[in-house]
Amino acid sequence: MPSRFFDTSALVKYYVEEAGSAWVTRLITESGARNYIAYITGVEMTAALARRGLISSLRRFESDYANGFRRIALPESTVEKARSLSRQRRLRGYDAIQLASAQALADALSAQRIEFICADDELIRAAQALGLPVDNPHLHP
């Protein structure tokens, strides 16, 4: 049973048709897959879809957010890890929180392999530096 953490840059492809959308859709809808997102992904996705005026996509995401995805909480330890990643890797704030959340999940589920799915090259490099297995929807047209 695959376990995947979706960064917002990859998850948006499930709701908006763009390069890599078909591949992301296959991953998310795969039978038995465990799909994780950071708690703050709710804010990022809502903003991205609302700004584009994609109301039906926003409704679909809100339903999935409530019922479909496993959300990773944002305890103080994850925020502190994100602060450290921001300094070390010079990441944007929410990117650092995404990566710290993925790392916290990988640590908590150490017996399972967690794949970090992301469409942001800078964030992918930072995840690789932490030893997380990564994949990029842009590599799967």
DACOR-V524143 format. One record per helix or strand of 3 or more residues. SS is the DSSP state (a for helix, b for strand). FROM is the first residue (numbers start at 1). TO is the last residue. If there is no record, write none. Layout:
SS;FROM;TO + SS;FROM;TO
This chain:
b;3;6 + a;8;15 + a;21;29 + b;34;38 + a;41;51 + a;55;67 + b;70;72 + a;76;89 + a;93;108 + b;114;117 + a;121;129 + b;133;135 + a;137;139
